[in-house]
């Protein structure tokens, strides 16, 4: 199994390479110059381990390139600084996993093995927006790994908005898809639920009111 390590730190690169080589992986080293782009394009590497904090947009550029030309390559981010929002942005751009350095080498080995065991049609069913993650299996919302206590309809309303982020959703559409039976719902039901959601999420701007139409969640712009 071939692994490409894209890291500017010579020390971390060699630690990762020595560890992975000792477990039978074939590793190659690279940095922000990305000299191995043609090998990536030809799907030579099964895994890419990349520093999420490479300078001058390098991480985003390289990540976009890998996802464009080698969709089956697994990508693990190594983050030595940065916020939860930046980690979520990395995952939204196509990363499969991200670890915060320093971490025990056994952890990255376990993450690699876990991804190898995944079915090829594995899809991350979680949803992400800003620093929020929606676990669609257990119907829960997390902010920076902290569970937010939402009622059933509050969660369903938030999930529908997130699934349709960057699109204005009318009140009628929300009634149809979240409540199902428009005639049994009061005229201010959506407004009340939106107000409660904003309070529980502790973010007044996450759900924007589009006056005369409905509501919208805008995906945060990458920094």
C-alpha positions as CSV (number, residue, x, y, z in Angstrom):
1,X,0.0,0.0,0.0
2,X,1.5,3.3,-1.1
3,X,1.2,6.4,1.1
4,X,2.3,10.0,0.1
5,X,3.2,12.3,3.0
6,X,2.9,16.0,2.2
7,X,4.5,17.9,5.0
8,X,6.9,20.9,5.3
9,X,8.3,19.8,8.6
10,X,11.2,17.5,7.9
11,X,11.0,16.1,11.5
12,X,7.3,15.1,11.3
13,X,7.8,13.8,7.8
14,X,10.5,11.4,8.9
15,X,8.7,10.3,12.0
16,X,5.6,9.4,9.9
17,X,7.7,7.8,7.2
18,X,9.8,5.7,9.7
19,X,6.6,4.5,11.5
20,X,4.6,3.6,8.4
21,X,7.6,1.9,6.7
22,X,8.1,-0.2,9.8
23,X,4.5,-1.5,9.4
24,X,5.0,-2.5,5.8
25,X,3.7,0.6,4.0
26,X,5.5,2.2,1.0
27,X,5.9,5.9,1.7
28,X,7.0,8.9,-0.3
29,X,7.7,12.4,0.9
30,X,6.5,15.7,-0.6
31,X,5.8,19.2,0.5
32,X,3.8,22.3,-0.7
33,X,5.7,22.2,-4.0
34,X,3.7,19.0,-4.7
35,X,6.2,17.3,-7.1
36,X,4.2,14.0,-7.0
37,X,1.1,15.5,-8.6
38,X,1.4,13.3,-11.7
39,X,1.8,10.1,-9.6
40,X,-1.4,11.2,-7.7
41,X,-3.2,11.8,-11.0
42,X,-2.3,8.3,-12.0
43,X,-3.7,6.9,-8.7
44,X,-0.3,5.5,-7.5
45,X,-1.1,6.4,-3.9
46,X,-3.8,4.7,-1.8
47,X,-3.4,7.3,1.0
48,X,-2.3,10.9,1.2
49,X,-1.3,12.4,4.6
50,X,-1.2,16.1,4.3
51,X,-0.6,19.0,6.7
52,X,-3.8,21.1,6.8
53,X,-1.8,24.2,7.5
54,X,0.5,24.4,4.5
55,X,1.0,28.1,3.5
56,X,-0.4,30.1,0.6
57,X,-3.5,28.1,0.0
58,X,-1.3,25.1,-0.8
59,X,-3.4,22.6,1.3
60,X,-6.7,23.6,-0.4
61,X,-5.1,23.6,-3.9
62,X,-3.6,20.2,-3.4
63,X,-6.7,18.8,-1.8
64,X,-8.9,20.0,-4.7
65,X,-6.4,18.5,-7.1
66,X,-6.4,15.0,-5.4
67,X,-10.2,15.0,-5.3
68,X,-10.5,16.0,-8.9
69,X,-8.0,13.4,-10.4
70,X,-7.9,10.6,-7.8
71,X,-11.3,10.3,-6.1
72,X,-10.6,6.9,-4.5
73,X,-7.4,8.1,-2.7
74,X,-8.0,8.4,1.1
75,X,-6.8,11.8,2.5
76,X,-5.9,12.2,6.2
77,X,-5.1,15.7,7.4
78,X,-2.6,16.4,10.1
79,X,-3.4,19.7,11.9
80,X,-0.9,21.3,14.2
81,X,-2.9,24.5,14.6
82,X,-6.2,25.9,13.6
83,X,-9.8,26.0,14.7
84,X,-12.6,23.4,14.5
85,X,-14.0,25.4,11.6
86,X,-10.9,24.9,9.6
87,X,-10.9,21.2,10.3
88,X,-14.6,21.0,9.1
89,X,-13.6,23.0,6.0
90,X,-10.9,20.4,5.3
91,X,-13.4,17.6,5.6
92,X,-16.0,19.4,3.5
93,X,-13.4,19.9,0.7
94,X,-12.9,16.1,0.5
95,X,-10.6,15.1,3.4
96,X,-11.6,11.7,4.9
97,X,-10.1,12.3,8.4
98,X,-8.1,14.8,10.4
99,X,-5.9,14.5,13.4
100,X,-4.4,17.2,15.7
101,X,-0.7,16.9,16.3
102,X,0.9,15.8,18.5
103,X,-0.7,12.3,18.5
104,X,0.6,8.8,19.2
105,X,1.7,7.1,16.0
106,X,-0.6,4.2,16.9
107,X,-3.5,6.5,16.3
108,X,-2.8,7.3,12.7
109,X,-2.1,3.6,12.1
110,X,-5.5,2.8,13.5
111,X,-7.2,5.5,11.4
112,X,-5.6,4.1,8.2
113,X,-6.6,0.5,9.1
114,X,-10.2,1.8,9.9
115,X,-10.4,3.4,6.4
116,X,-9.1,0.2,4.8
117,X,-11.9,-1.8,6.4
118,X,-14.6,0.6,5.2
119,X,-16.7,-0.6,2.3
120,X,-15.7,1.1,-1.0
121,X,-19.1,2.8,-1.2
122,X,-18.7,4.3,2.3
123,X,-20.1,7.8,2.6
124,X,-19.8,10.1,5.6
125,X,-23.5,10.7,6.5
126,X,-22.7,13.6,8.8
127,X,-23.5,17.1,7.7
128,X,-21.3,20.1,8.4
129,X,-21.8,23.8,8.4
130,X,-19.5,26.3,10.2
131,X,-18.5,24.8,13.5
132,X,-21.6,22.6,13.6
133,X,-21.8,18.9,12.8
134,X,-25.1,17.0,12.4
135,X,-25.0,13.3,13.1
136,X,-27.8,12.1,10.8
137,X,-27.9,8.6,12.3
138,X,-28.6,9.6,15.9
139,X,-30.3,12.9,14.9
140,X,-28.0,15.1,17.1
141,X,-26.2,18.4,16.5
142,X,-22.7,19.1,17.9
143,X,-21.0,22.5,18.2
144,X,-17.2,22.0,18.7
145,X,-17.9,18.4,19.8
146,X,-20.5,19.6,22.4
147,X,-24.0,18.1,22.0
148,X,-26.8,20.6,21.6
149,X,-30.1,19.5,23.1
150,X,-32.6,20.0,20.3
151,X,-36.2,18.8,20.1
152,X,-37.2,16.5,17.3
153,X,-38.8,19.2,15.1
154,X,-35.9,21.7,15.8
155,X,-33.4,19.1,14.6
156,X,-35.5,18.2,11.5
157,X,-35.8,21.9,10.7
158,X,-32.1,22.5,11.1
159,X,-31.1,19.4,9.1
160,X,-33.4,20.4,6.2
161,X,-31.9,23.9,6.1
162,X,-28.3,22.6,6.2
163,X,-29.0,20.0,3.4
164,X,-30.2,23.0,1.3
165,X,-27.6,25.5,2.4
166,X,-27.0,28.5,0.1
167,X,-30.6,28.2,-1.1
168,X,-33.5,30.2,0.2
169,X,-36.2,27.9,1.6
170,X,-39.8,29.3,1.7
171,X,-42.0,28.8,4.7
172,X,-44.3,26.7,2.6
173,X,-41.5,24.3,1.6
174,X,-40.5,24.0,5.3
175,X,-44.1,23.2,6.2
176,X,-44.3,20.6,3.5
177,X,-41.0,18.8,4.3
178,X,-40.7,19.2,8.0
179,X,-44.3,19.2,9.3
180,X,-46.0,17.4,6.3
181,X,-49.5,18.7,7.0
182,X,-49.6,22.4,6.4
183,X,-53.3,22.8,7.5
184,X,-52.6,21.6,11.1
185,X,-49.7,24.1,11.7
186,X,-50.1,27.6,13.1
187,X,-49.0,30.5,11.0
188,X,-46.1,31.4,13.4
189,X,-44.9,27.8,14.0
190,X,-41.8,28.2,11.8
191,X,-40.8,31.6,13.2
192,X,-41.1,30.2,16.8
193,X,-38.9,27.2,15.9
194,X,-36.3,29.3,14.1
195,X,-36.1,31.6,17.2
196,X,-35.6,28.6,19.5
197,X,-33.0,27.2,17.1
198,X,-31.0,30.4,17.0
199,X,-31.0,30.6,20.8
200,X,-29.9,26.9,21.3
201,X,-27.2,27.2,18.6
202,X,-26.1,30.4,20.2
203,X,-25.6,31.9,16.8
204,X,-28.0,34.5,15.6
205,X,-26.5,34.6,12.1
206,X,-26.4,30.9,11.3
207,X,-30.0,31.1,9.9
208,X,-30.6,34.2,7.9
209,X,-34.1,35.6,7.3
210,X,-34.9,36.4,3.7
211,X,-37.7,38.9,4.2
212,X,-40.9,38.0,2.4
213,X,-39.6,34.6,1.3
214,X,-38.2,32.4,4.1
215,X,-34.9,31.4,5.5
216,X,-31.4,30.4,4.3
217,X,-28.2,29.0,5.7
218,X,-25.1,30.2,3.9
219,X,-22.0,28.0,3.9
220,X,-19.1,29.9,5.4
221,X,-16.6,31.1,2.9
222,X,-13.2,29.5,3.1
223,X,-10.6,31.8,4.7
